[in-house]
Amino acid sequence: MCGKIRNVPLAMEVFPSMEANGIKPTSGIFNALILACFSSYNVITALSLFEVMDHSDACKPNSDTYNTFISAFANLGNDKATQAWYSSRKAAGFSADLQTYESLIFSCFKCKNFDGVDRFYEEMVLSAITPNIPILEMVLVGHCERRNRVKSKEFFKFILDGGWEINVNMAEKLVGLYCDLGDVKEMEELLTILMKSKQDSKSLCRVHFGIIRMYAALDRLDDVEYSVGRMLRQGIMFQSSEDVHKVICSYFRRAAYDRLDLFLECIRGSYKLTRSSYDLLVAGYRRAGLDANLETVMNDMKMAGFL
């Protein structure tokens, strides 16, 4: 309990009172104390407790003890200490488990040491340990961060084939990679695969939005309109005014004012225009000299309470 509430002074008071009442300390109790120390960033006391355990006959450090230190230093961003404690764990005769590898991979990931992420992941797989979603996410993001299109795609398919879910962050990273590479074809393939595998709608949203943004940036209005319609038919609505703005700007660049009106009518029932969206429309119609459109937008602004 003291570990959970991060109260080191209370924990250190409880410890001797337990001994005074004939309750012998165990490795589990020491581990709880060490966790309390790390929870309050009291590293020195945590190390001192480990020394006490190491010199004890009854409360030797166990697998959980080493995992606590490995996890703690990983969270502190100290990759060198994390790996040193991993070496100590192995020297003490404890093989790595899932928690160990998650901490090691997180430590490398936090330091952007993506080669280290790959190394520990491969070591984990060779040890016949099944990865969890956080580990899979870090490996996939590492490939995306290095702009490795081939490995990103291969690992994405590996995750799906394994029956795991593609979460929002994974989807965003893949979308970001393909946007940076200007590869809308790969993004369309990504969407098709996700739709067939019936992934969570939140992940699908990110891909839909990414595709629409790319087509809008390229002023491919036919593809923009098809993509918007496809998204709306799936019950997914615009969530960001920035995405709507990109589409509006594309229509203005192409001087496709009638098509812009149809787009606005199409999303009217599912998306409420923001003040910045109205300002963008006002500026665009004013530059184009479209007084009738401008008057309509101004009236809509009044009804929306913006004027």
MIROTI-134035 format. One record per residue (C-alpha): x, y, z; residue in three letters. Coordinates in steps of 0.1 Angstrom, whole numbers, padded with zeros to 4 digits, always signed. Example, Ala and Ser with C-alpha at 12.3 -4.5 7.8 and 13.67 -1.06 7.14 Angstrom:
BEGIN
+0123-0045+0078Ala;+0137-0011+0071Ser;
//
This chain:
BEGIN
+0000+0000+0000Met;+0028+0024+0009Cys;+0043+0018-0026Gly;+0010+0026-0043Lys;+0006+0059-0024Ile;+0043+0068-0028Arg;+0048+0074+0009Asn;+0084+0065+0016Val;+0086+0079+0052Pro;+0055+0059+0062Leu;+0068+0028+0045Ala;+0101+0031+0064Met;+0082+0035+0097Glu;+0060+0005+0090Val;+0090-0017+0082Phe;+0106-0017+0116Pro;+0072-0020+0134Ser;+0066-0052+0115Met;+0098-0066+0127Glu;+0090-0055+0163Ala;+0057-0074+0160Asn;+0074-0106+0149Gly;+0066-0103+0112Ile;+0096-0113+0092Lys;+0103-0092+0061Pro;+0101-0109+0028Thr;+0114-0102-0007Ser;+0079-0090-0016Gly;+0079-0065+0013Ile;+0113-0052+0002Phe;+0101-0049-0034Asn;+0072-0028-0022Ala;+0095-0005-0003Leu;+0118-0002-0034Ile;+0088+0006-0055Leu;+0077+0033-0030Ala;+0112+0048-0032Cys;+0112+0049-0070Phe;+0076+0063-0070Ser;+0090+0093-0051Ser;+0122+0094-0071Tyr;+0143+0084-0040Asn;+0168+0063-0059Val;+0195+0063-0032Ile;+0172+0046-0007Thr;+0160+0021-0033Ala;+0196+0011-0040Leu;+0203+0009-0002Ser;+0174-0015+0002Leu;+0187-0036-0026Phe;+0221-0039-0008Glu;+0202-0050+0023Val;+0184-0077+0003Met;+0216-0088-0014Asp;+0234-0094+0019His;+0204-0111+0035Ser;+0199-0148+0037Asp;+0161-0147+0039Ala;+0152-0119+0015Cys;+0174-0122-0015Lys;+0165-0101-0046Pro;+0141-0120-0068Asn;+0129-0117-0104Ser;+0104-0089-0094Asp;+0132-0070-0077Thr;+0153-0068-0108Tyr;+0123-0060-0129Asn;+0115-0031-0106Thr;+0149-0016-0111Phe;+0149-0022-0148Ile;+0114-0006-0152Ser;+0123+0023-0129Ala;+0154+0033-0147Phe;+0137+0029-0181Ala;+0110+0053-0169Asn;+0137+0077-0158Leu;+0152+0076-0192Gly;+0185+0062-0180Asn;+0192+0036-0208Asp;+0227+0028-0195Lys;+0214+0019-0160Ala;+0185+0000-0174Thr;+0208-0023-0194Gln;+0232-0026-0165Ala;+0204-0039-0143Trp;+0194-0063-0171Tyr;+0229-0077-0171Ser;+0228-0080-0133Ser;+0195-0098-0136Arg;+0210-0124-0160Lys;+0241-0127-0138Ala;+0218-0135-0108Ala;+0203-0164-0128Gly;+0170-0148-0138Phe;+0161-0150-0175Ser;+0141-0121-0190Ala;+0103-0122-0190Asp;+0078-0101-0209Leu;+0079-0073-0183Gln;+0117-0072-0186Thr;+0116-0069-0224Tyr;+0089-0043-0223Glu;+0110-0021-0200Ser;+0142-0027-0221Leu;+0124-0018-0253Ile;+0107+0012-0237Phe;+0141+0024-0225Ser;+0156+0023-0260Cys;+0124+0038-0275Phe;+0124+0067-0251Lys;+0160+0075-0261Cys;+0152+0070-0298Lys;+0176+0041-0299Asn;+0155+0022-0324Phe;+0182-0002-0333Asp;+0181-0012-0296Gly;+0144-0016-0298Val;+0148-0041-0327Asp;+0176-0059-0309Arg;+0157-0066-0277Phe;+0125-0074-0297Tyr;+0144-0100-0317Glu;+0160-0114-0286Glu;+0125-0117-0270Met;+0111-0135-0300Val;+0140-0160-0300Leu;+0132-0166-0263Ser;+0097-0177-0274Ala;+0080-0148-0255Ile;+0049-0134-0271Thr;+0049-0096-0274Pro;+0022-0074-0261Asn;+0006-0044-0277Ile;+0029-0018-0262Pro;+0059-0036-0275Ile;+0044-0041-0309Leu;+0036-0004-0310Glu;+0071+0007-0301Met;+0086-0016-0328Val;+0062-0004-0355Leu;+0067+0033-0345Val;+0105+0028-0346Gly;+0102+0016-0383His;+0080+0046-0391Cys;+0103+0071-0374Glu;+0132+0058-0395Arg;+0110+0062-0426Arg;+0114+0025-0435Asn;+0085+0019-0457Arg;+0092-0018-0463Val;+0097-0028-0427Lys;+0068-0007-0415Ser;+0044-0024-0439Lys;+0057-0059-0431Glu;+0054-0054-0394Phe;+0020-0038-0397Phe;+0008-0070-0416Lys;+0025-0092-0390Phe;+0005-0074-0362Ile;-0028-0080-0381Leu;-0019-0116-0390Asp;-0012-0122-0353Gly;-0048-0111-0344Gly;-0037-0080-0326Trp;-0054-0046-0329Glu;-0040-0016-0347Ile;-0044+0012-0321Asn;-0048+0049-0328Val;-0011+0057-0323Asn;+0000+0030-0347Met;-0025+0042-0374Ala;-0013+0078-0369Glu;+0023+0068-0373Lys;+0016+0049-0405Leu;-0004+0078-0419Val;+0024+0102-0410Gly;+0049+0080-0428Leu;+0029+0078-0460Tyr;+0021+0115-0459Cys;+0058+0123-0455Asp;+0066+0100-0484Leu;+0037+0114-0505Gly;+0024+0079-0510Asp;-0014+0080-0511Val;-0016+0046-0529Lys;-0001+0029-0498Glu;-0025+0048-0476Met;-0054+0036-0497Glu;-0041+0000-0493Glu;-0038+0006-0455Leu;-0074+0017-0453Leu;-0086-0013-0473Thr;-0067-0037-0451Ile;-0080-0021-0419Leu;-0116-0021-0432Met;-0114-0058-0441Lys;-0100-0067-0407Ser;-0127-0047-0390Lys;-0104-0025-0369Gln;-0115+0000-0343Asp;-0133+0030-0359Ser;-0109+0054-0341Lys;-0080+0039-0360Ser;-0099+0040-0393Leu;-0107+0077-0387Cys;-0070+0086-0387Arg;-0065+0069-0421Val;-0096+0084-0437His;-0085+0119-0425Phe;-0050+0113-0438Gly;-0062+0103-0473Ile;-0085+0133-0475Ile;-0057+0156-0465Arg;-0034+0142-0491Met;-0059+0144-0520Tyr;-0068+0180-0509Ala;-0031+0190-0509Ala;-0029+0176-0545Leu;-0061+0193-0555Asp;-0075+0160-0567Arg;-0111+0170-0561Leu;-0127+0139-0576Asp;-0107+0118-0551Asp;-0114+0142-0523Val;-0152+0139-0529Glu;-0150+0101-0532Tyr;-0130+0098-0500Ser;-0153+0121-0481Val;-0184+0102-0492Gly;-0168+0068-0484Arg;-0159+0081-0449Met;-0194+0095-0442Leu;-0210+0062-0454Arg;-0191+0044-0427Gln;-0205+0068-0401Gly;-0172+0086-0396Ile;-0174+0124-0394Met;-0148+0152-0396Phe;-0133+0159-0362Gln;-0108+0186-0370Ser;-0114+0220-0385Ser;-0079+0218-0400Glu;-0090+0189-0422Asp;-0121+0207-0433Val;-0100+0238-0440His;-0076+0218-0463Lys;-0106+0207-0484Val;-0121+0242-0486Ile;-0087+0256-0497Cys;-0084+0230-0524Ser;-0118+0240-0538Tyr;-0108+0277-0538Phe;-0075+0269-0555Arg;-0094+0251-0583Arg;-0121+0278-0583Ala;-0146+0250-0579Ala;-0172+0271-0561Tyr;-0203+0250-0570Asp;-0185+0219-0558Arg;-0175+0236-0526Leu;-0212+0244-0520Asp;-0220+0208-0524Leu;-0192+0197-0501Phe;-0205+0221-0474Leu;-0240+0208-0478Glu;-0227+0172-0476Cys;-0211+0177-0442Ile;-0237+0201-0428Arg;-0256+0174-0409Gly;-0225+0159-0393Ser;-0201+0187-0388Tyr;-0205+0222-0373Lys;-0183+0248-0389Leu;-0161+0267-0366Thr;-0155+0305-0366Arg;-0122+0300-0384Ser;-0139+0279-0411Ser;-0164+0307-0417Tyr;-0136+0333-0418Asp;-0119+0311-0444Leu;-0150+0310-0465Leu;-0156+0347-0462Val;-0121+0355-0473Ala;-0123+0331-0502Gly;-0156+0342-0516Tyr;-0146+0379-0512Arg;-0114+0373-0532Arg;-0134+0356-0559Ala;-0160+0384-0560Gly;-0189+0360-0553Leu;-0212+0383-0535Asp;-0242+0359-0533Ala;-0220+0332-0517Asn;-0205+0357-0493Leu;-0240+0369-0482Glu;-0251+0333-0476Thr;-0220+0326-0455Val;-0226+0358-0435Met;-0261+0348-0428Asn;-0250+0314-0417Asp;-0225+0330-0393Met;-0252+0351-0378Lys;-0274+0320-0372Met;-0244+0302-0357Ala;-0239+0331-0333Gly;-0206+0343-0347Phe;-0218+0377-0358Leu;
//
